[in-house]
Amino acid sequence: MVGVLLPNPHLLIHPFVRREAVLSSRIEGTITRLDQLLLFEAQEEGSNGDSDVEEVVNYINALEYGLKRLGEGMPLCLRLLREVHEQLLSGVRGADKRPGQFRQCGVMIGRRGQNYDDARFVPPAPTALEPFLRDFERFLNGPGDLSVVAQLAVTHYQFETIHPFMDGNGRLGRLLITLMLCERQVLPLPLLYLSVYFEKNDNEYRDLMLEVSRRGAWVEWITFFARGIAEQARDAVQRSQRLLDLWRGYRQRVQDTGQPASVLSLVDRLFAAPAITITGAAKLLNVSFPTAQRYVESLESDGVLTEATGKARKRTYLAREILRLLDEPVATDESPAEK
């Protein structure tokens, strides 16, 4: 994948993780734009009280925590899922619903106000969770001769239908896909995510999972899942390549104007975190505030950065072209016959 061509892989990992956090949280009704998240992270004091943004930040923390634990040698297991779930719900909406602990009450999937008889789907009772979860854990670590795509599809279905937590199952189930891809070394970098595909095909996604439960429609479900993997892999490659091209163009522009090497370092940083303050730039480059201000303003003059707050002090700058390449849909080369 083109991500490995970058001198620092975090140039793509960080913005891709943040894009996924916004999209995955949006499925659950959390409305935060990518630029809002980036501004929140760039401002040292944060945006206190913005609960939607804080939920998205928790998603980032949970994914990075899970990847870190896998890197330390922890296997995919129930303990890891509980730890990641605790990160996901800590201090935000759902914090009162036993973060990191499996549910001890019944739940149902359906419209608000429905009773159990009319619910679209009723996951296992809490008294039945333990054997289901143990079987699930065994499958995670011994899926037999299934292809990786089939493993992902079966695992996602199992997790969402077991519904082991009181809240956060959707986000954690999508996050688990990325953890599996990295744990099985299918991806060298966590750059492939399915939230946008699931959201775009929401009715089909829900209907096909329900049909697996009703009549064992595994072929249809795995085919749907495989199509999502293929679509999002193409998206990730094209999006990464465009970002890589832009990165090369920015570096060439800075070099052509004779800017110091510190400005090149600042450009690199913008691809990892496309929002920055002058104070943040000073800390990053280990330079004085006036020097950092000069560097930031030079990138503003070159059109790389735009001041986003309209304030006279504590200004925050966005790399809007990077943000646009992260946020805009990527056209595919598929013909209608191939869809």
C-alpha positions as MATLAB code, in Angstrom:
seq = 'MVGVLLPNPHLLIHPFVRREAVLSSRIEGTITRLDQLLLFEAQEEGSNGDSDVEEVVNYINALEYGLKRLGEGMPLCLRLLREVHEQLLSGVRGADKRPGQFRQCGVMIGRRGQNYDDARFVPPAPTALEPFLRDFERFLNGPGDLSVVAQLAVTHYQFETIHPFMDGNGRLGRLLITLMLCERQVLPLPLLYLSVYFEKNDNEYRDLMLEVSRRGAWVEWITFFARGIAEQARDAVQRSQRLLDLWRGYRQRVQDTGQPASVLSLVDRLFAAPAITITGAAKLLNVSFPTAQRYVESLESDGVLTEATGKARKRTYLAREILRLLDEPVATDESPAEK';
ca = [
       0.000    0.000    0.000;
       1.194    3.531   -0.718;
       1.319    4.329    3.014;
       4.587    2.435    3.313;
       6.186    4.859    0.832;
       6.050    7.686    3.352;
       9.114    8.334    5.534;
       6.817    8.399    8.558;
       3.765    6.094    8.297;
       1.888    8.163   10.875;
       1.504   10.821    8.189;
      -1.412    8.722    6.932;
      -2.371    6.620    9.951;
      -3.405    9.583   12.087;
      -5.754   11.316    9.624;
      -7.286    8.015    8.445;
      -8.005    6.963   12.029;
      -9.647   10.312   12.687;
     -11.765   10.106    9.551;
     -12.965    6.646   10.602;
     -13.704    7.852   14.143;
     -15.974   10.582   12.771;
     -17.758    8.220   10.364;
     -18.210    5.363   12.835;
     -19.533    7.701   15.513;
     -21.908    9.312   13.005;
     -23.655    5.973   12.497;
     -24.542    6.095   16.209;
     -25.937    9.636   15.949;
     -22.830   11.545   17.056;
     -22.610   14.577   14.779;
     -19.047   15.847   14.506;
     -17.270   17.020   11.376;
     -13.672   16.103   10.704;
     -12.571   19.738   10.856;
     -14.239   20.131   14.274;
     -12.320   17.138   15.588;
      -9.015   18.441   14.229;
      -9.561   21.896   15.711;
     -10.500   20.333   19.058;
      -7.265   18.349   19.122;
      -5.088   21.251   17.988;
      -6.298   23.704   20.629;
      -4.366   23.050   23.814;
      -7.316   23.831   26.059;
      -9.661   21.690   23.957;
     -13.348   22.487   23.580;
     -14.759   21.705   26.972;
     -18.342   20.568   26.986;
     -18.470   19.381   23.362;
     -19.658   15.873   24.160;
     -19.969   14.780   20.527;
     -16.335   15.615   19.813;
     -15.249   13.922   23.030;
     -17.015   10.716   21.929;
     -15.080   10.778   18.664;
     -11.813   11.372   20.539;
     -12.639    8.337   22.679;
     -13.016    6.243   19.525;
      -9.527    7.303   18.441;
      -8.116    6.523   21.871;
      -9.841    3.119   21.912;
      -8.503    2.122   18.483;
      -4.982    3.293   19.255;
      -5.120    1.508   22.612;
      -6.234   -1.738   20.956;
      -3.456   -1.545   18.363;
      -0.925   -0.823   21.107;
      -2.035   -3.852   23.143;
      -1.815   -6.086   20.077;
       1.667   -4.724   19.436;
       2.598   -5.691   22.989;
       1.617   -9.280   22.250;
      -1.902   -9.461   23.664;
      -4.086  -11.781   21.536;
      -7.552  -10.912   20.304;
      -9.544  -11.955   23.336;
     -12.445  -10.984   25.588;
     -10.103   -9.157   27.945;
      -8.846   -6.953   25.116;
     -12.414   -6.185   24.034;
     -13.362   -5.176   27.575;
     -10.312   -2.919   27.851;
     -10.992   -1.266   24.493;
     -14.681   -0.848   25.380;
     -13.705    0.929   28.596;
     -11.602    3.364   26.586;
     -14.508    3.905   24.191;
     -17.090    4.931   26.802;
     -14.945    6.482   29.511;
     -16.280    9.912   30.516;
     -18.794   10.272   27.658;
     -22.359    9.273   26.845;
     -22.687    5.653   27.941;
     -20.240    6.046   30.825;
     -23.079    4.984   33.153;
     -23.537    1.719   31.233;
     -20.728   -0.335   32.736;
     -17.787    0.452   30.405;
     -15.525   -2.559   30.098;
     -18.081   -4.952   31.582;
     -20.392   -7.340   29.799;
     -24.062   -6.548   30.193;
     -26.169   -8.041   32.944;
     -29.534   -7.092   31.516;
     -31.556   -7.873   28.422;
     -31.415   -5.653   25.332;
     -33.254   -5.505   22.042;
     -32.605   -4.012   18.619;
     -35.471   -2.029   17.166;
     -37.261    1.304   17.365;
     -37.334    3.268   20.585;
     -40.406    2.399   22.634;
     -40.927   -1.050   21.106;
     -41.517   -4.047   23.340;
     -39.563   -7.289   23.050;
     -42.291   -9.025   21.040;
     -42.105   -6.399   18.288;
     -38.330   -5.883   18.292;
     -36.405   -6.440   15.077;
     -33.882   -8.648   16.888;
     -33.346   -9.773   20.485;
     -29.738  -10.700   21.401;
     -29.071  -13.497   23.909;
     -30.206  -13.047   27.492;
     -27.428  -12.045   29.909;
     -27.544  -15.476   31.551;
     -26.666  -17.018   28.155;
     -23.808  -14.657   27.290;
     -20.892  -16.586   28.758;
     -20.988  -19.659   26.473;
     -21.602  -17.481   23.416;
     -18.670  -15.251   24.302;
     -16.347  -18.197   24.955;
     -17.255  -19.667   21.569;
     -16.688  -16.248   20.014;
     -13.234  -15.981   21.597;
     -12.299  -19.459   20.385;
     -13.352  -18.533   16.861;
     -11.251  -15.341   16.976;
      -8.144  -17.401   17.656;
      -8.974  -20.547   15.686;
     -11.143  -19.724   12.645;
     -10.158  -22.864   10.764;
      -9.520  -22.640    7.040;
     -11.817  -19.663    6.364;
     -10.423  -16.845    4.268;
      -9.629  -13.638    6.122;
     -12.627  -11.887    4.548;
     -14.928  -14.684    5.710;
     -13.359  -14.517    9.180;
     -14.089  -10.785    9.325;
     -17.667  -11.229    8.147;
     -18.423  -14.052   10.574;
     -16.744  -12.265   13.478;
     -18.643   -9.039   12.829;
     -21.961  -10.880   12.625;
     -21.237  -12.839   15.810;
     -20.214   -9.790   17.796;
     -23.170   -7.652   16.751;
     -25.733  -10.399   17.355;
     -24.271  -11.370   20.743;
     -24.344   -7.633   21.595;
     -22.220   -8.171   24.704;
     -22.231   -4.624   26.103;
     -25.029   -2.304   27.140;
     -23.770    0.414   24.783;
     -21.063    0.922   22.167;
     -21.462   -2.441   20.404;
     -21.702   -0.915   16.934;
     -18.575    1.201   17.277;
     -16.602   -1.590   18.923;
     -17.746   -4.096   16.291;
     -16.471   -1.845   13.499;
     -13.273   -1.142   15.406;
     -12.715   -4.889   15.781;
     -12.498   -5.225   11.990;
      -9.431   -2.996   11.924;
      -7.862   -4.761   14.891;
      -8.302   -8.112   13.141;
      -6.818   -6.877    9.858;
      -3.732   -5.619   11.681;
      -3.446   -8.599   14.049;
      -3.568  -11.005   11.089;
      -0.982   -8.825    9.297;
      -3.263   -8.286    6.318;
      -2.652   -4.544    6.655;
       0.780   -3.092    7.409;
      -0.992    0.099    8.511;
      -4.573    0.679    9.767;
      -5.835    2.445    6.659;
      -8.918    0.391    5.697;
     -12.281    1.008    7.380;
     -15.859   -0.035    6.589;
     -17.991    2.549    8.406;
     -18.680    4.622    5.300;
     -19.706    1.440    3.410;
     -21.999    0.264    6.217;
     -23.600    3.711    6.469;
     -24.116    3.977    2.706;
     -25.715    0.512    2.592;
     -27.381    0.630    6.007;
     -30.629   -1.161    5.108;
     -28.862   -3.942    3.231;
     -26.339   -4.297    6.058;
     -29.031   -4.758    8.693;
     -31.266   -6.937    6.521;
     -28.489   -9.330    5.555;
     -27.349   -9.827    9.151;
     -30.948  -10.530   10.119;
     -31.234  -13.061    7.304;
     -28.199  -14.921    8.643;
     -30.035  -15.270   11.954;
     -33.329  -16.261   10.332;
     -32.198  -18.678    7.634;
     -28.422  -18.956    7.692;
     -27.859  -16.708    4.657;
     -24.083  -16.724    5.038;
     -23.207  -16.548    1.340;
     -25.158  -13.318    0.847;
     -23.706  -11.757    3.993;
     -20.091  -12.692    3.243;
     -20.490  -11.500   -0.365;
     -21.781   -8.143    0.890;
     -18.894   -7.894    3.333;
     -16.309   -8.810    0.679;
     -17.700   -6.118   -1.619;
     -17.222   -3.596    1.174;
     -13.629   -4.664    1.730;
     -12.910   -4.304   -1.999;
     -14.598   -0.887   -2.268;
     -12.883    0.555    0.771;
      -9.510   -0.887   -0.195;
      -9.753    0.947   -3.525;
     -10.819    4.090   -1.691;
      -7.886    3.844    0.726;
      -5.348    3.350   -2.068;
      -6.670    6.253   -4.143;
      -7.050    8.565   -1.150;
      -3.557    7.700    0.095;
      -2.032    8.261   -3.333;
      -3.654   11.696   -3.632;
      -2.388   12.653   -0.194;
       1.073   11.397   -1.096;
       1.056   13.466   -4.291;
      -0.029   16.547   -2.344;
       2.680   15.934    0.268;
       5.353   15.790   -2.447;
       3.960   18.956   -4.028;
       4.010   20.876   -0.749;
       7.567   19.806    0.046;
       8.726   20.831   -3.420;
       7.015   24.212   -3.038;
       8.754   24.828    0.301;
      12.127   23.780   -1.094;
      11.702   25.986   -4.179;
      11.119   29.049   -1.983;
      14.222   28.333    0.112;
      12.409   27.792    3.382;
      14.368   26.210    6.273;
      14.178   22.497    7.011;
      11.905   23.205    9.981;
       9.166   24.303    7.590;
       9.456   20.941    5.809;
       9.015   19.236    9.184;
       5.921   21.350    9.776;
       4.522   20.324    6.385;
       5.086   16.655    7.273;
       3.283   17.164   10.561;
       0.249   18.637    8.818;
      -0.374   15.346    7.027;
      -0.566   13.603   10.393;
      -2.616   16.368   12.029;
      -3.974   18.944    9.540;
      -4.691   21.570   12.227;
      -2.116   23.417   14.288;
      -1.612   26.422   16.538;
       1.497   28.551   16.647;
       2.163   27.321   20.174;
       1.831   23.746   18.915;
       4.229   24.462   16.061;
       6.736   25.980   18.477;
       6.649   22.868   20.664;
       6.860   20.540   17.681;
       9.864   22.283   16.146;
      11.483   23.315   19.434;
      11.665   26.932   18.351;
      10.507   30.230   19.844;
       6.945   31.468   19.416;
       7.971   34.285   17.003;
       9.923   31.821   14.860;
       7.001   29.382   14.786;
       4.687   32.251   13.907;
       6.911   33.181   10.976;
       6.916   29.585    9.722;
       3.145   29.204   10.055;
       2.496   32.513    8.348;
       4.793   31.533    5.494;
       2.684   28.427    4.913;
      -0.420   30.581    5.131;
       0.997   32.871    2.441;
       1.714   29.820    0.261;
      -1.908   28.685    0.615;
      -1.029   25.568    2.605;
      -2.686   26.818    5.800;
      -5.819   28.886    6.476;
      -6.643   30.531    9.796;
      -9.884   28.898   10.964;
     -11.007   30.692   14.127;
     -11.160   34.371   13.132;
      -9.605   35.254   16.473;
      -6.844   37.774   17.079;
      -5.221   35.461   19.654;
      -4.927   31.706   20.105;
      -5.435   31.209   16.405;
      -5.738   27.760   14.877;
      -4.771   26.978   11.299;
      -6.181   24.266    9.029;
      -4.594   22.589    6.020;
      -7.840   22.654    4.068;
      -6.557   20.859    0.968;
      -5.464   17.911    3.114;
      -8.838   17.997    4.852;
     -10.619   18.033    1.491;
      -8.730   14.968    0.250;
      -9.584   13.140    3.469;
     -13.240   14.124    3.465;
     -14.455   14.163   -0.124;
     -15.801   11.030   -1.850;
     -13.307    9.250   -4.059;
     -14.625    8.302   -7.485;
     -13.881    4.707   -8.441;
     -13.008    3.330  -11.843;
     -15.769    0.718  -11.651;
     -18.117    0.416  -14.573;
     -21.828   -0.181  -13.835;
     -21.447   -3.814  -14.874;
     -18.879   -4.370  -12.183;
     -21.054   -3.123   -9.312;
];
